Amino acid sequence: MNYREKIVESGIRILHSGLTVETWGNISLRDPDTGLIYMTPSGMPYDTLAPEDVVVMDSGFRIVEGVRKPSIESGMHIRIMNERSDVNAIIHTHPVDSQIFACLHRDIPPVIDEAAQILEGTVRCAHYALPGSDELAENVVSALGKGAACLMANHGAVCVGGDIDRAFRVCTVLEMTARIYYKALCIGDPKPIDDDKVAYMVDFVRNRYGQR
């Protein structure tokens, strides 16, 4: 896989998915063979990125290739990957419905089957800290835990996966869940799916769902 080209393609994809606007958000991919992490550059429009704009970093937060400044949240991406060997793709988004709950500092429970299956339980909201800070990175790692997504208070969302397609799927399901949860709250008291049922569906999707 050409990871630089994949970052460029993913930038176009996030821009046209409604998951962010302008230059906000960021994307990273890890090559599991080398451990190198490919990162979007800081403050560059996604539709202008070229493969040579992608920054390559190592697990020690060092730039090993590229002439651009990496995303302000590069430390957060690397910290997550250092904690999670199963994560090779991270997408930080600024989606409208999810950010409603980020502004409320409120978790999003699994109120629909898709959330139970793909988000793997409650999406927790990380405590607020300044963008790009070590404190924010630590808060996100803590809120994410072993899950597939977390919110960043007053900021956005972080979605992870074993590959970029999985991470985008998490982004899509998170935003759909946030929209449904918001509307359900306007009507009444939505009921989350029980933990044991969530665990069953997570195992089902991982091990038995689809054509294998």
N, C-alpha and C positions, 0 to 999 in steps of 0.2 A: 504493500500500500504506500502511495505517496502521501505522507501525512501533511505536508505543506498544502498540497492541492485540496486535501480533504477539509482542512481548516477554512480555506477560501470558499469552498462549496458550502460548508456549514454556515459561514457568515451570511451568505446570500439567503440561505434557507431560514435562518433565524430572523433576518430582516423582513422577509415576506410572509412570515408565519403569524405576525401580530404579537409575537412574544416580547418584542422590544421596539424601541424607536431610536432614530439617530445613531449615535456611536455607543450607546449604553449596552451593558451586558458584556460577556466575554465567554470564550470557548477554549477548551484545552483537550488534547488527545495525548495519551501515552503509548509509546511503542513498547509492548511488553517484552520484546526481544532485547532492546537496548536500555530500557528504562528512561529514555529521553522523553521530554514532555514538550509538545508543540502548542504554542500559545498565540492567541490573537494579540496584535500590538495595541498600545494605548492610544485611544482617541482618534482612530482612523475609521472612516466610513466603511461599512462592510462591503458595499458595492464597488469600492475602489481598491480592495486588497488584491495584491499579487502574491504568488507563493514566496517570493523573496522578502515580503514584509513579515512573514510569520517568524516568531522568535522561538528558538529551541533552548530549553533549560534542562538542568539535571535535578535530581532529588535533593541536592544541597543548595537549591535556590540560585545556582550560578547560570549565567547565560553562556552557552557553548557555541551557538550559531546565531547569526542575524545582526542587523545594524539598527533595528528599531527598539524603542523602549517597550518592554512587555506590558500587558494589562496591569493596571493598578492592583488588581486582585490576584496576581500571579502567585503570591505567597499562600493565599487561601487555597488555590487549586492544588499546589504542590503539597501542602499540609494534608489535604483530604487524601490525595493519592498515596502519600507516605503512610497514612493510617489504614487505608483500604486497598489491599492487593487486588480486590475484585473490581475496582473502579479504574477504567481506562479512558473514560470520557466524562467531561463536566461541562455543563452549560449553565451559566448565570444569566437569568432573564429578568425583565421588568414587565411582567404581564399585568394587565389592569385588574382583573378579578382577584388574582392571588395577592396583589398588593393591597387590596382592601383589608384583608386579614393581617397582612404584615404591618399595616398602619395601626391596626387595633392591638397588635402584639398578641394575636390569637391563633391557636393551633387550628388545623383543618383535620377533622376526624374522617375515617373511611365511611362515608354515608352512602356510597354506591359500590357495586361489585367491582367496577373497573379500578376504583381507588384501592380497594382491598388487594386486588390482584397485582397491580402495577406499582402503586405507591407503598404497598406492604405495611399499611397501618397509618397511624396518625402522623401528619406532617407537622412537626414542631416549629415554633418560631424562635429563632436565635435572638438573644438579647442584643440591643442596639450598641453599636460601636462605629467609629468613623470609618468611611470607606478606605480600603487599602491598609488598615491598621492590623497589627498582630493580634490585638484584642478581638477584632471582628473575625479573623481567621479562626481563632480559638473558639469563639462562640459558635461559629458555623459548624466546625468539626464536632463540637459537643451536641448541638441540636440535631445534626444529621445522624450521628451514631452509625448504626448499620443499615439505616433506611435508604430510600431512593431519592428523597427530596427533603428540603427544609425551607422555611421562609427566613428572610433577613429583615428584622424589624425596620419599618419605615424605608425599605430599600427595594426588595425584590425577592427572587427565589433562586435556589441552587438545586439543580437536578443532575443525577449521576447515573452511569450505566457501564456495563462491560464494554460497550462500543457506542459509537455516536448515534446510531439508529435507536438503540435502547434509551439513551439519554433524551433524545427528542420525543420518544414515546412517553417518557415520564413527564416531560414538560407539558405535552398536550393533555394528558390525563389530569395532571395537577390543575391546570387552568379550567378544564371542564368541571372538575370536582368543586373548585372554588366557586364557580358560577352557580352550580346547582345548590351548593350549601348556602350561598348568600340568598338565593331565591326561597329556599326552604325556610330559612330563618325569618324571612319577611312574612311567612304564612303561619308558622308555628314552631314546634320544637323537634327538629330532625333527629332521628335515632341512628347512632352509629352502629355498624356491624360488630358483633361480638368478637373478642380477640381470638377465640378458638376457631371461629369461622374464617377470620382473616388468615390465620396460620394455615388452615386447610387450603384456601385458595392460592396462597403464595406457593405452597408446595406443589399444587396441581399445575400452576402455570410453569413453574421451573422444571418439572419432571415428567408431566404427562400430557400437557396441552399441545395441540398442533400435530403436524406431520413430522415424525422423527424417524 
